[in-house]
Amino acid sequence: MATKPGSRMRKWVGRGLATSIVLSCSLIQINEDFQLLPNITLGFNIYESYGGEYTYHASMELSSSQKQFIPNYKCGILNKLISVVGTLHPAISSDMADILVPYKVPLFPTGSSPYESPFYYNMVPSEKLFYMGIIRLFLYLRWTWIGVFTKGFEASFQHLIVSIFPLHGICIAFVEQFRLLYFDQFIDGLKWLVKSFHIYVNSKANAIIVNDNYLINLRWLLRLPEMEMVSIKPKGKVWIVAYKVDLASFFYQKSWDIQVLHGALSFAPYSNEVKGFQHFIQTRNHFSSKQDGFLKNVWEHAFDCAFPNPSRNEKNDDVCTGWEKLESLPEAFFEMKMTSHSYSIYNAVYAIAHALHAMKLDKQCREKFNGRKLSLQVPQAWQLHFFLKRVSFNNSVGDEISFHENGELLTRLEIENWVTFPNQSFHRVKVGKLDTSAAEDKMFTIQEENITWPSTFNQTLPISVCTDSCPLGYFKRKQEAKPFCCYDCLQCPKEKMSSQKDMDDCSKCPEAQYPNKFQDSCLPKKMSFLSYEEPIGISLVTLALFFSLCTLVVLATFMKYHHTPIVKANNRNLSYILLLSLLFCFLCSMQFLVTPGNIICLFQQISFGIIFSVSVSSVLAKAITVVLAFMATKPGSRMRKWIGRGLATSIVLSGSLIQAGICIVWLFTFPPFPDTDIHSEIEEIILRCNEGSATMFYCVLGYMGFLATASFTVAFFSRKLPNSFNEAKCLTFSMLIFCSVWISFVPSYLSTKGKYMVAVEIFSILASSAGLLICIYFPKCYIIIVRPELNNKEQLIKRK
């Protein structure tokens, strides 16, 4: 197997050593497989790429003859360039493509690359999948306050943190860009590290994205306390390793503690452990190929030894034997297991081998069909694309390898949890995956219980938010001049609730429910109405019964002393009718305290309107009788013929029948009906009687007001008549109270809600009826019972 020395291989990183070992392992397996490419030996040249002009130079060397830098000149059939396995870094892969794409050489970048070309075969998913994984991880763990350390701002990464994160409710706490620690600017670099250290320590963000090749700058940052550059101990953070970041070390970083990276999470392409890989590393003579020019340099720095140099008479106690054990190196410098990067290289080599094998079989079939050998003996790189796009096989682990139409390997991402130990050992524990080929509900899976968090979190899920979650019963209000992830928690308004944390706004309960006292859930409303059992209901019933009893006492007194002049005055029969109507007025108020139903709702307003019309009509008849009686006493008056029972009866009947007619029209158009009021009370559904037609209801009240106004007017103008037992003053005061009560009833009724509307109406009925009873009848009862000497005819006709 031919190799070529990598003259520019970096001496400070072991990544090239791992790449060399993986290439050697895979090619040895392929060359020893008699069923895959028999009689063909594959080899590789390995180059280090610094980027820029060095990458261009190395890419041009691939098109030159061995040991000679003459681009586009090939001599012989050995070392024929078939394909190129690229690097982790997209920028370097793009530089390589600038040189190799014109030659149509298949290029297999092992890092996500935005470069689009039909000659690209990406061995890892696109960076969009990595970004999707990061977003899904943050949403699953409810992390919304994120810090960022980055080496550079690629357009895609900048689009992620500036545009995509806010769409998913994720805010950036801080963004710090790493600076390279050049020797001539080392002090300035350290000052920047100290500044960044304080930013990350003081930030409430516990989840921080790191977009830095090999985490070298981050390890410098976290080493500041050991260097006594800062006096603050670093706080535990969860480091989210970005898509093209891996763990590797400078040679001088081999002994640096990696405990600071304990509990980190990273997304890596799917990988599997290749059987025999570790045995191959442990037993292989890594110096079997004398042309491996960079290996000695790597070996000397890795094991702190030196190979003897015959040209120099140097004596060195630490002599490299070449049999030092790679497993003795810290895993942060060299991992013995097959990493995702190594697995990508392994699969790329096998994909090339299977494509070459398919090309060879195709050539043999065409030769057999044509009956002659084809002139083309050596396969060309551009011919490989047809077979690479159709390649599909199972590798030695059993994983299926094939490519999308766009040249991207069909694979998935795995979430790895970095677990470190004091002895510098390092393990990647697979705790989840992101598979776009799975169903939507199974696309992203994570085993949270298997995640090892940084020790400062005591194995509990870290919280990374700007503001603690708003509890149930509260809602968020954005803080001024801060990102939308920073907010204040305010309690929900009285009639609203929030049943989840961090609600943007509180919501109303369904109409038949109300918020509990914590305002975090809804409770069913109770059915309620103004009943006898409530304090207000008991008070109103007590008043109604009391005034009813008083009315009965007055009626009994009048009936007992019905022959006395004061009872006979002003029409004794009208007095009885008024007393009976007042009794019914008091009693009808109690029907408003019964459970609303179809029958009771019809009788409530109708009976109230008719009975009160009888009462007010009786008062009006009394007032008119007083006026006519006085006018009839004048000599030659013609009013004597109007005085009698017929006039009073006609007034009462006409006044009552008109009201009854209004009520009948009400019943036949839009009668009252039982209804529920769900808005007046927060915790109750009020059962009530709906008036049906509000117009008819106010017509009833209006007509009653008309009768009351007429009664008050007649009584007021007759209040100064000279009779001792003249009722005009009593009627005036009674109607004044009556009108005052019902005038104030309208605004009171309209301004109250629920069962208190019923209470207002009952109180108005009782107050107005009591006013009539007290003002009209109590003065007469006082004379009948307390001053009987005034109850005679002489006093009745006596003038002032």
BELLIN-V240247 format. One record per residue. N is the residue number from 1. RES is the residue in one small letter. OMEGA is omega as a letter, one per 30 degrees, with the letter a starting at -180 (NA if undefined). NEAR is the number of other ideal C-beta (glycine too) atoms within 12 Angstrom. D_CENTER is the distance of its C-alpha to the mean C-alpha in Angstrom with 1 decimal. Layout:
n = (N/N)
res = (RES/RES)
omega = (OMEGA/OMEGA)
near = (NEAR/NEAR)
d_center = (D_CENTER/D_CENTER)
This chain:
n = (1/2/3/4/5/6/7/8/9/10/11/12/13/14/15/16/17/18/19/20/21/22/23/24/25/26/27/28/29/30/31/32/33/34/35/36/37/38/39/40/41/42/43/44/45/46/47/48/49/50/51/52/53/54/55/56/57/58/59/60/61/62/63/64/65/66/67/68/69/70/71/72/73/74/75/76/77/78/79/80/81/82/83/84/85/86/87/88/89/90/91/92/93/94/95/96/97/98/99/100/101/102/103/104/105/106/107/108/109/110/111/112/113/114/115/116/117/118/119/120/121/122/123/124/125/126/127/128/129/130/131/132/133/134/135/136/137/138/139/140/141/142/143/144/145/146/147/148/149/150/151/152/153/154/155/156/157/158/159/160/161/162/163/164/165/166/167/168/169/170/171/172/173/174/175/176/177/178/179/180/181/182/183/184/185/186/187/188/189/190/191/192/193/194/195/196/197/198/199/200/201/202/203/204/205/206/207/208/209/210/211/212/213/214/215/216/217/218/219/220/221/222/223/224/225/226/227/228/229/230/231/232/233/234/235/236/237/238/239/240/241/242/243/244/245/246/247/248/249/250/251/252/253/254/255/256/257/258/259/260/261/262/263/264/265/266/267/268/269/270/271/272/273/274/275/276/277/278/279/280/281/282/283/284/285/286/287/288/289/290/291/292/293/294/295/296/297/298/299/300/301/302/303/304/305/306/307/308/309/310/311/312/313/314/315/316/317/318/319/320/321/322/323/324/325/326/327/328/329/330/331/332/333/334/335/336/337/338/339/340/341/342/343/344/345/346/347/348/349/350/351/352/353/354/355/356/357/358/359/360/361/362/363/364/365/366/367/368/369/370/371/372/373/374/375/376/377/378/379/380/381/382/383/384/385/386/387/388/389/390/391/392/393/394/395/396/397/398/399/400/401/402/403/404/405/406/407/408/409/410/411/412/413/414/415/416/417/418/419/420/421/422/423/424/425/426/427/428/429/430/431/432/433/434/435/436/437/438/439/440/441/442/443/444/445/446/447/448/449/450/451/452/453/454/455/456/457/458/459/460/461/462/463/464/465/466/467/468/469/470/471/472/473/474/475/476/477/478/479/480/481/482/483/484/485/486/487/488/489/490/491/492/493/494/495/496/497/498/499/500/501/502/503/504/505/506/507/508/509/510/511/512/513/514/515/516/517/518/519/520/521/522/523/524/525/526/527/528/529/530/531/532/533/534/535/536/537/538/539/540/541/542/543/544/545/546/547/548/549/550/551/552/553/554/555/556/557/558/559/560/561/562/563/564/565/566/567/568/569/570/571/572/573/574/575/576/577/578/579/580/581/582/583/584/585/586/587/588/589/590/591/592/593/594/595/596/597/598/599/600/601/602/603/604/605/606/607/608/609/610/611/612/613/614/615/616/617/618/619/620/621/622/623/624/625/626/627/628/629/630/631/632/633/634/635/636/637/638/639/640/641/642/643/644/645/646/647/648/649/650/651/652/653/654/655/656/657/658/659/660/661/662/663/664/665/666/667/668/669/670/671/672/673/674/675/676/677/678/679/680/681/682/683/684/685/686/687/688/689/690/691/692/693/694/695/696/697/698/699/700/701/702/703/704/705/706/707/708/709/710/711/712/713/714/715/716/717/718/719/720/721/722/723/724/725/726/727/728/729/730/731/732/733/734/735/736/737/738/739/740/741/742/743/744/745/746/747/748/749/750/751/752/753/754/755/756/757/758/759/760/761/762/763/764/765/766/767/768/769/770/771/772/773/774/775/776/777/778/779/780/781/782/783/784/785/786/787/788/789/790/791/792/793/794/795/796/797/798/799/800)
res = (m/a/t/k/p/g/s/r/m/r/k/w/v/g/r/g/l/a/t/s/i/v/l/s/c/s/l/i/q/i/n/e/d/f/q/l/l/p/n/i/t/l/g/f/n/i/y/e/s/y/g/g/e/y/t/y/h/a/s/m/e/l/s/s/s/q/k/q/f/i/p/n/y/k/c/g/i/l/n/k/l/i/s/v/v/g/t/l/h/p/a/i/s/s/d/m/a/d/i/l/v/p/y/k/v/p/l/f/p/t/g/s/s/p/y/e/s/p/f/y/y/n/m/v/p/s/e/k/l/f/y/m/g/i/i/r/l/f/l/y/l/r/w/t/w/i/g/v/f/t/k/g/f/e/a/s/f/q/h/l/i/v/s/i/f/p/l/h/g/i/c/i/a/f/v/e/q/f/r/l/l/y/f/d/q/f/i/d/g/l/k/w/l/v/k/s/f/h/i/y/v/n/s/k/a/n/a/i/i/v/n/d/n/y/l/i/n/l/r/w/l/l/r/l/p/e/m/e/m/v/s/i/k/p/k/g/k/v/w/i/v/a/y/k/v/d/l/a/s/f/f/y/q/k/s/w/d/i/q/v/l/h/g/a/l/s/f/a/p/y/s/n/e/v/k/g/f/q/h/f/i/q/t/r/n/h/f/s/s/k/q/d/g/f/l/k/n/v/w/e/h/a/f/d/c/a/f/p/n/p/s/r/n/e/k/n/d/d/v/c/t/g/w/e/k/l/e/s/l/p/e/a/f/f/e/m/k/m/t/s/h/s/y/s/i/y/n/a/v/y/a/i/a/h/a/l/h/a/m/k/l/d/k/q/c/r/e/k/f/n/g/r/k/l/s/l/q/v/p/q/a/w/q/l/h/f/f/l/k/r/v/s/f/n/n/s/v/g/d/e/i/s/f/h/e/n/g/e/l/l/t/r/l/e/i/e/n/w/v/t/f/p/n/q/s/f/h/r/v/k/v/g/k/l/d/t/s/a/a/e/d/k/m/f/t/i/q/e/e/n/i/t/w/p/s/t/f/n/q/t/l/p/i/s/v/c/t/d/s/c/p/l/g/y/f/k/r/k/q/e/a/k/p/f/c/c/y/d/c/l/q/c/p/k/e/k/m/s/s/q/k/d/m/d/d/c/s/k/c/p/e/a/q/y/p/n/k/f/q/d/s/c/l/p/k/k/m/s/f/l/s/y/e/e/p/i/g/i/s/l/v/t/l/a/l/f/f/s/l/c/t/l/v/v/l/a/t/f/m/k/y/h/h/t/p/i/v/k/a/n/n/r/n/l/s/y/i/l/l/l/s/l/l/f/c/f/l/c/s/m/q/f/l/v/t/p/g/n/i/i/c/l/f/q/q/i/s/f/g/i/i/f/s/v/s/v/s/s/v/l/a/k/a/i/t/v/v/l/a/f/m/a/t/k/p/g/s/r/m/r/k/w/i/g/r/g/l/a/t/s/i/v/l/s/g/s/l/i/q/a/g/i/c/i/v/w/l/f/t/f/p/p/f/p/d/t/d/i/h/s/e/i/e/e/i/i/l/r/c/n/e/g/s/a/t/m/f/y/c/v/l/g/y/m/g/f/l/a/t/a/s/f/t/v/a/f/f/s/r/k/l/p/n/s/f/n/e/a/k/c/l/t/f/s/m/l/i/f/c/s/v/w/i/s/f/v/p/s/y/l/s/t/k/g/k/y/m/v/a/v/e/i/f/s/i/l/a/s/s/a/g/l/l/i/c/i/y/f/p/k/c/y/i/i/i/v/r/p/e/l/n/n/k/e/q/l/i/k/r/k)
omega = (a/l/l/a/l/a/a/a/a/a/a/a/a/a/l/l/l/l/l/a/l/l/l/a/a/a/l/l/a/a/l/l/a/l/a/a/l/l/l/l/l/l/a/l/a/a/l/a/l/a/l/a/l/l/l/a/l/l/l/l/a/l/l/l/a/l/l/l/l/a/l/l/l/l/a/a/l/l/l/a/l/a/a/l/a/a/l/a/a/a/l/l/l/l/l/a/l/a/a/a/l/l/a/l/l/a/a/l/l/l/a/a/l/a/a/l/l/a/l/l/a/a/l/l/l/a/l/l/l/l/l/l/l/a/l/l/a/a/a/a/l/l/a/a/a/l/a/l/a/l/a/a/l/a/a/l/l/l/l/a/a/a/a/a/a/l/l/l/a/a/l/l/l/l/l/a/l/l/l/a/l/a/a/l/a/a/l/l/l/l/l/l/l/l/l/l/a/l/a/l/a/a/l/l/l/l/a/l/l/l/a/a/l/l/a/a/l/a/l/a/a/l/a/l/l/l/a/l/l/a/a/l/a/l/l/l/l/a/l/a/a/a/a/a/l/a/l/a/l/l/a/l/a/a/a/a/l/l/a/l/a/l/l/l/l/l/a/l/a/l/l/a/a/a/l/a/l/l/l/a/a/a/a/l/a/l/l/l/a/a/a/a/a/a/a/l/l/a/a/a/a/a/l/l/a/l/l/l/a/a/a/l/a/l/a/a/a/a/l/l/a/l/l/a/l/a/l/l/l/a/l/l/a/l/a/a/l/l/l/l/l/a/l/l/a/a/l/l/l/l/l/a/a/l/l/l/l/l/a/l/l/l/a/l/a/l/l/a/a/l/l/l/l/a/a/a/a/l/l/a/a/l/a/a/a/a/l/a/a/a/l/a/l/a/a/l/a/l/l/a/l/a/l/l/l/l/l/a/l/a/a/l/l/l/a/l/a/l/a/a/a/a/l/l/a/a/l/a/a/a/l/a/l/a/a/l/a/l/a/a/l/a/l/l/l/l/a/a/a/a/l/a/l/a/a/a/l/l/l/a/l/l/l/a/l/a/l/a/l/a/l/a/l/l/a/l/a/l/a/l/l/l/a/l/l/a/l/l/l/l/a/l/a/a/a/a/l/a/l/l/l/l/l/l/l/a/l/l/l/a/a/a/l/a/l/a/l/l/l/l/a/l/l/l/l/l/a/l/l/a/l/a/a/a/l/a/l/l/a/l/l/l/a/l/l/a/l/l/l/l/l/l/l/l/l/l/l/a/l/a/a/a/a/a/a/l/a/a/l/l/a/a/l/l/l/l/a/l/l/l/l/l/l/l/l/a/a/l/a/l/l/a/l/l/a/l/a/a/a/l/l/a/a/a/a/a/l/a/a/a/l/l/l/a/a/l/l/l/l/l/l/a/l/l/l/a/a/a/l/a/a/a/l/a/l/a/l/a/a/a/l/a/l/a/a/a/a/a/a/l/a/a/a/l/a/a/l/l/l/l/l/a/l/l/l/a/a/l/a/a/l/a/l/a/l/l/a/a/a/a/a/a/a/l/a/l/a/l/l/a/a/l/l/l/l/l/a/l/l/l/a/l/l/l/l/l/a/l/l/l/a/a/a/a/a/a/l/a/a/l/a/a/a/a/l/a/a/l/l/l/l/a/a/a/l/l/a/a/l/a/a/l/l/a/a/l/l/a/a/a/l/a/l/a/l/l/l/l/l/a/l/a/l/l/a/a/a/l/l/l/l/a/a/a/a/a/a/l/l/l/l/l/a/a/a/a/a/a/l/a/l/a/a/l/a/a/a/l/l/NA)
near = (27/23/27/33/25/32/22/23/32/27/24/25/33/40/39/36/41/41/42/42/40/40/38/36/36/40/35/28/29/32/24/20/22/12/14/30/28/17/12/24/21/37/26/38/39/40/35/32/37/21/25/17/16/22/30/24/24/34/36/26/35/36/30/24/22/25/17/17/17/14/21/17/14/21/14/13/15/18/27/28/38/39/41/41/44/44/41/39/34/34/28/34/39/31/30/45/35/22/31/37/25/19/29/25/35/44/44/43/46/44/42/43/37/25/29/18/28/21/32/41/44/41/45/44/39/32/33/24/35/39/36/26/40/41/31/30/38/38/21/25/32/26/37/34/36/45/37/39/45/33/27/25/19/25/14/27/35/20/18/35/34/18/17/25/31/19/16/25/24/38/35/35/34/27/28/32/23/29/25/20/23/12/9/9/13/15/15/16/23/24/18/27/32/26/22/36/33/23/27/37/27/18/29/30/38/34/43/47/44/44/38/36/33/33/38/31/33/41/38/34/41/39/31/30/22/18/17/12/24/26/13/16/15/33/27/28/41/39/43/46/38/40/39/43/40/41/42/35/35/28/28/19/29/26/19/28/24/34/27/35/43/34/37/45/45/40/42/46/47/35/35/29/25/31/16/20/32/21/14/27/29/19/18/26/18/33/23/16/27/15/24/34/25/34/38/28/29/38/35/25/33/35/31/19/21/22/24/19/14/7/7/10/8/13/10/15/10/17/19/25/17/23/17/26/19/31/18/20/30/31/30/39/36/38/37/29/29/35/38/44/39/42/37/45/43/45/43/44/43/43/44/43/40/35/38/35/30/28/34/27/19/22/24/16/13/17/17/13/11/12/8/9/12/20/10/14/12/21/30/23/31/22/25/36/32/21/31/41/23/19/33/21/26/16/35/28/22/12/27/22/33/26/32/21/11/17/30/29/39/28/34/34/41/34/38/40/35/39/28/29/19/13/15/26/23/34/27/33/25/30/31/32/30/36/26/24/19/14/10/11/8/15/21/30/25/29/17/21/14/18/30/30/31/32/22/19/21/12/17/19/23/35/21/36/33/33/28/21/23/27/22/23/28/31/30/31/22/20/17/10/7/18/25/25/31/24/29/17/26/22/24/34/18/16/22/26/32/33/25/21/20/26/27/20/20/29/23/23/28/16/16/18/24/28/30/22/15/17/31/26/21/27/20/18/28/18/21/27/36/41/25/22/14/19/14/24/28/18/20/34/29/21/27/34/22/20/37/29/18/27/37/23/22/36/29/20/29/35/20/15/24/20/15/29/26/36/31/23/34/41/31/26/26/38/41/28/33/46/39/27/36/43/32/31/41/39/30/33/41/32/34/40/36/26/24/33/19/17/18/26/31/27/27/40/42/34/30/43/43/35/37/46/40/40/47/48/38/43/57/42/44/45/44/38/43/41/34/29/34/29/22/20/19/13/9/9/16/12/21/17/12/21/24/20/18/17/27/34/22/20/35/37/22/23/36/31/20/27/37/25/22/32/36/19/22/32/24/15/18/18/26/34/24/25/23/25/29/28/20/27/26/30/24/28/27/33/32/41/37/25/32/27/22/20/16/28/33/22/25/38/37/23/33/45/29/24/39/40/24/27/47/34/24/31/41/24/21/32/26/16/30/19/27/26/34/33/44/37/26/38/45/33/26/42/42/27/30/42/34/22/31/39/23/19/33/24/12/22/27/17/13/24/21/27/33/28/31/42/35/30/38/40/31/36/44/39/32/41/45/32/35/50/40/26/32/41/41/25/28/38/32/18/28/31/23/14/18/18/13/22/30/21/17/13/22/25/18/15/14/11)
d_center = (59.8/60.1/58.0/58.0/57.7/54.6/56.5/53.4/51.3/49.4/51.0/47.9/45.5/45.9/43.7/46.8/48.5/45.7/45.8/49.6/49.5/47.0/49.1/52.2/50.8/49.6/52.8/55.0/53.4/53.8/57.3/58.3/56.9/59.9/57.8/55.6/57.6/60.9/63.5/60.9/59.8/56.6/56.3/54.0/54.2/51.6/50.9/48.7/46.9/46.2/44.8/46.4/50.2/50.5/48.3/50.4/53.5/52.4/51.3/54.7/56.5/55.1/57.2/60.3/63.0/62.7/63.8/64.3/61.9/63.1/60.2/60.8/63.9/64.1/67.2/67.4/64.9/63.6/60.2/59.1/55.5/53.4/49.8/47.8/45.0/42.9/41.0/37.4/37.1/36.3/38.5/41.5/41.0/41.0/44.2/45.8/44.9/46.8/49.9/49.4/47.9/51.3/52.9/50.3/49.9/47.0/44.5/42.1/39.6/38.0/35.1/32.6/34.4/33.5/37.1/37.8/41.1/42.7/44.4/41.2/40.1/36.9/36.9/33.2/30.2/29.2/27.1/24.3/23.9/23.8/21.0/19.0/19.7/18.6/15.2/14.7/15.9/13.6/10.5/12.3/13.3/10.1/12.4/11.5/14.9/17.6/21.3/23.7/27.4/29.1/32.7/32.3/30.0/30.5/29.1/26.7/25.4/25.1/23.2/20.7/19.9/20.3/18.9/16.9/14.8/13.4/12.4/10.1/8.7/11.8/14.4/18.1/19.7/23.2/25.2/28.7/31.3/33.9/37.5/40.4/42.8/46.1/49.2/50.3/46.9/46.1/46.0/43.6/41.4/41.4/40.5/37.5/36.5/36.9/34.7/32.0/32.4/31.7/28.6/27.0/28.3/27.0/23.6/20.6/19.4/20.4/19.7/22.2/23.1/26.8/28.5/32.1/34.9/36.0/34.1/37.4/36.1/33.3/36.1/38.1/35.3/34.8/38.6/39.1/39.3/42.0/43.8/43.6/42.1/39.4/39.6/36.0/35.0/32.1/28.9/27.3/24.8/23.3/24.9/23.3/26.3/26.1/27.6/31.2/31.6/33.9/35.6/39.2/41.6/44.4/47.6/47.5/44.0/45.2/45.5/42.3/40.0/36.9/35.3/33.0/31.4/30.9/27.5/26.6/24.7/26.0/25.8/29.3/30.9/32.1/35.3/37.8/40.7/43.9/46.7/49.4/47.6/47.8/51.4/52.2/51.0/52.9/56.2/56.4/58.8/56.6/59.8/61.4/60.9/62.9/61.3/57.9/58.4/55.2/55.1/57.7/55.9/52.6/54.5/56.3/53.2/51.3/54.1/55.7/59.0/61.4/63.4/67.2/68.5/72.1/72.8/72.1/73.7/70.6/70.2/66.8/66.1/62.7/63.8/61.3/62.6/60.1/59.3/56.7/53.7/50.5/48.6/49.8/47.7/44.3/41.6/39.8/42.9/43.8/41.9/44.2/41.6/40.7/37.6/35.5/37.5/40.7/39.6/38.9/42.4/43.9/42.4/43.4/47.0/47.1/45.6/48.5/51.0/50.0/50.1/53.5/54.6/53.5/55.3/58.5/58.4/58.0/61.0/63.1/62.3/63.3/66.5/67.4/66.8/68.8/71.5/71.6/69.8/67.5/68.5/65.1/65.2/62.5/58.9/57.2/53.7/52.7/53.9/51.3/48.3/49.3/49.2/46.2/44.0/45.2/45.4/43.9/45.0/44.0/44.6/46.4/43.2/42.7/39.6/39.9/40.2/39.8/38.4/36.2/38.0/36.7/38.4/35.3/35.8/34.0/32.0/28.7/27.0/27.0/25.0/27.6/27.5/30.3/32.3/35.2/38.2/40.7/43.4/41.5/40.6/37.4/35.5/32.7/30.9/29.0/25.7/23.9/24.3/23.0/25.2/24.7/27.5/25.7/23.7/20.0/18.9/21.5/21.3/19.4/20.6/20.8/22.8/21.0/23.9/26.4/24.9/27.2/25.4/27.4/29.7/28.3/25.1/27.3/25.8/22.4/19.2/19.0/16.2/15.8/13.6/15.1/14.1/13.8/10.8/11.1/12.6/12.5/14.2/12.9/10.7/10.4/13.4/14.2/17.3/20.3/21.6/18.8/16.1/12.8/11.5/14.1/13.5/15.2/14.1/15.9/16.8/16.0/19.1/21.7/21.0/17.2/14.8/11.3/11.3/8.2/7.8/6.3/6.0/7.2/10.0/11.9/13.2/16.8/18.3/20.5/23.9/25.6/23.2/22.4/20.1/21.7/22.9/19.9/17.6/15.3/16.8/19.3/23.0/25.6/27.9/31.5/34.3/36.5/39.5/42.1/44.5/47.6/45.7/43.7/45.3/45.4/46.8/49.4/50.5/50.9/52.8/55.0/55.8/56.5/58.8/60.5/61.3/62.3/64.8/66.0/66.6/68.6/70.6/71.4/72.3/74.5/76.2/76.9/78.3/80.5/81.9/81.8/85.5/85.0/85.1/81.7/80.1/82.3/81.4/78.9/78.9/78.5/76.9/74.1/73.5/73.1/70.8/68.6/68.4/67.5/64.8/63.4/63.4/61.4/59.1/58.3/57.9/55.8/53.1/52.4/51.4/48.2/47.2/47.4/44.5/43.9/45.4/47.1/50.6/49.7/47.6/50.7/53.1/51.1/51.3/54.5/56.5/55.3/56.4/59.8/60.8/60.0/61.9/64.9/64.6/64.4/67.1/69.3/68.8/69.6/72.7/73.8/73.4/75.4/78.0/78.5/79.1/81.4/83.4/84.0/85.1/87.3/89.4/90.7/94.2/94.3/90.5/89.5/86.3/88.1/87.6/83.8/83.7/83.2/80.7/80.1/78.4/76.0/75.2/74.6/72.2/70.2/70.2/69.4/66.6/65.0/65.6/63.8/60.7/61.1/61.2/58.0/56.3/57.7/56.3/52.9/53.1/54.0/51.4/48.1/48.8/46.5/44.2/41.9/38.3/35.0/33.2/29.5/28.6/31.3/30.3/26.8/27.8/30.6/31.6/35.0/37.8/40.1/42.7/41.8/44.8/44.4/46.1/45.5/48.4/50.8/49.6/50.3/53.6/54.6/53.8/55.5/58.6/58.7/58.3/61.2/63.4/62.5/63.2/66.5/67.5/66.6/68.5/71.7/71.5/71.0/74.1/76.2/75.2/78.5/80.9/83.7/83.6/82.9/80.7/79.0/75.4/74.3/72.8/71.0/69.7/68.6/66.6/65.1/63.9/62.7/60.4/59.5/58.5/56.6/54.5/53.6/53.0/50.5/49.0/47.5/45.2/44.4/43.6/41.3/39.4/38.7/36.2/36.3/39.1/40.4/41.6/43.9/45.0/46.0/48.0/49.8/50.6/52.0/54.2/55.5/56.0/57.9/59.9/60.8/61.8/64.3/65.6/66.1/67.5/69.9/71.1/70.9/73.7/75.9/75.2/76.0/79.4/80.1/79.3/79.9/82.4/84.4/87.3/85.5/85.0/88.3/89.6/91.2/87.9/86.2/88.6/89.0/88.0/86.5)
